[in-house]
């Protein structure tokens, strides 16, 4: 899930750095959070397709940890804004 965090910060710097007025902070945080969730979910689908997943509990744990990482990435993006 560290990959999703890194991808979301790169997305933030490429597309939003300096381009987002202060009043659009919620839009920025939502975009970063949504991107991390999408990457994490697609990764879990990929794990299932190739058979690398270790069961439903592993998938749920990864998604919960990914959500925590998404929240952290959104907060970092807001702090760096």
PyMOL commands that set and color helices and strands:
alter all, ss='L'
color gray80, all
select helices_A, chain A and resi 2-15+22-50+56-80
alter helices_A, ss='H'
color red, helices_A
deselect
rebuild
show_as cartoon
